[in-house]
Amino acid sequence: MVTGASEDCDLLIEAGLVVPVEPHGVVLEDHAVAIRAGAIVAVLPVADARRRFQATQTVSRPDGVLIPGLVNAHVHNPMTLLRGGLQSVRRTETFRDYRRFLTEGRVVR
């Protein structure tokens, strides 16, 4: 948190690169995304964000890429149908051990 910041936000995410969904084709270096009540309220340079916002939580990823506003609608429907099917598997066993039984090809045939 920065003393003297004028606005509160719940979360400030700082990233080395921010690629906003709009406008298309823009890549912003050393930018931050401020979030309040689950909504993006600002995308601005990290230094400006630190001055402007007093964040409840700050996540700094200087080597990361952030795509604010992206809704990942990619799904594998057969795997969604099987969700919860491995609840009886011990934690020491991995999903890889069971993937041959859960392949999408066998489910959708």
C-alpha positions as CSV (number, residue, x, y, z in Angstrom):
1,M,0.0,0.0,0.0
2,V,1.2,3.5,-0.8
3,T,0.5,6.4,1.6
4,G,-1.3,9.3,0.0
5,A,-3.0,7.3,-2.7
6,S,-6.3,8.9,-3.7
7,E,-8.4,5.8,-4.6
8,D,-8.9,2.5,-3.1
9,C,-8.9,-0.8,-5.0
10,D,-9.2,-4.4,-4.0
11,L,-6.4,-5.7,-6.2
12,L,-3.6,-4.1,-8.2
13,I,-1.9,-6.5,-10.6
14,E,1.5,-5.3,-12.0
15,A,2.9,-7.0,-15.0
16,G,5.9,-6.7,-17.4
17,L,3.5,-6.7,-20.3
18,V,-0.2,-6.0,-20.4
19,V,-2.1,-6.9,-23.5
20,P,-5.6,-5.4,-23.3
21,V,-8.4,-7.1,-25.3
22,E,-9.4,-3.6,-26.5
23,P,-7.9,-1.9,-28.4
24,H,-6.6,-4.7,-30.6
25,G,-2.9,-5.1,-31.1
26,V,-1.7,-3.0,-28.2
27,V,1.1,-4.2,-25.9
28,L,1.8,-2.1,-22.8
29,E,5.1,-2.4,-21.0
30,D,5.4,-2.2,-17.2
31,H,1.7,-1.6,-16.7
32,A,-0.8,-2.4,-13.9
33,V,-4.5,-3.3,-13.8
34,A,-6.6,-2.0,-10.9
35,I,-9.6,-4.0,-9.8
36,R,-12.5,-2.8,-7.6
37,A,-15.5,-4.9,-6.7
38,G,-14.6,-7.4,-9.4
39,A,-14.4,-4.8,-12.2
40,I,-11.4,-3.4,-14.0
41,V,-11.2,0.3,-13.1
42,A,-7.9,1.3,-14.7
43,V,-5.0,0.1,-16.8
44,L,-2.0,2.4,-16.4
45,P,1.7,2.5,-15.9
46,V,2.9,0.8,-12.7
47,A,4.4,4.0,-11.3
48,D,1.1,5.9,-11.9
49,A,-0.9,3.0,-10.4
50,R,1.2,3.0,-7.2
51,R,0.6,6.7,-6.8
52,R,-3.1,6.7,-7.6
53,F,-4.3,3.5,-5.9
54,Q,-4.2,2.1,-2.4
55,A,-4.7,-1.6,-2.9
56,T,-5.9,-4.1,-0.4
57,Q,-3.7,-6.7,-2.3
58,T,-0.9,-6.1,-4.8
59,V,0.4,-8.9,-7.1
60,S,3.7,-8.0,-8.9
61,R,4.7,-10.1,-11.9
62,P,7.5,-8.1,-13.7
63,D,8.2,-11.1,-16.0
64,G,4.6,-11.9,-16.6
65,V,2.1,-11.1,-19.3
66,L,-1.4,-10.1,-18.3
67,I,-4.5,-10.1,-20.6
68,P,-7.2,-8.1,-18.7
69,G,-10.7,-8.8,-19.8
70,L,-10.0,-12.1,-21.5
71,V,-12.7,-14.6,-20.9
72,N,-11.3,-18.1,-21.6
73,A,-14.3,-20.0,-22.9
74,H,-12.1,-23.0,-24.0
75,V,-13.6,-26.2,-22.7
76,H,-13.4,-29.9,-23.2
77,N,-17.0,-31.0,-22.7
78,P,-16.2,-34.7,-22.1
79,M,-13.8,-33.8,-19.3
80,T,-16.4,-31.5,-17.8
81,L,-18.8,-34.4,-17.7
82,L,-16.1,-36.5,-15.8
83,R,-15.4,-33.7,-13.3
84,G,-15.4,-35.2,-9.8
85,G,-14.8,-38.7,-11.1
86,L,-11.4,-39.0,-9.4
87,Q,-12.4,-37.9,-5.9
88,S,-11.6,-41.3,-4.6
89,V,-8.0,-41.2,-5.9
90,R,-5.3,-40.8,-3.3
91,R,-3.4,-37.6,-3.5
92,T,-0.1,-39.4,-4.1
93,E,-1.6,-40.8,-7.4
94,T,-1.6,-38.4,-10.3
95,F,-4.1,-37.6,-13.0
96,R,-1.5,-38.8,-15.5
97,D,-1.8,-42.3,-14.1
98,Y,-5.5,-42.2,-15.0
99,R,-5.5,-40.3,-18.3
100,R,-5.6,-43.4,-20.4
101,F,-9.0,-44.2,-18.9
102,L,-10.3,-40.7,-19.3
103,T,-9.3,-39.7,-22.8
104,E,-11.9,-37.8,-24.7
105,G,-11.7,-40.1,-27.6
106,R,-13.0,-43.0,-25.5
107,V,-15.8,-40.9,-23.9
108,V,-17.2,-39.5,-27.2
109,R,-17.1,-42.7,-29.2
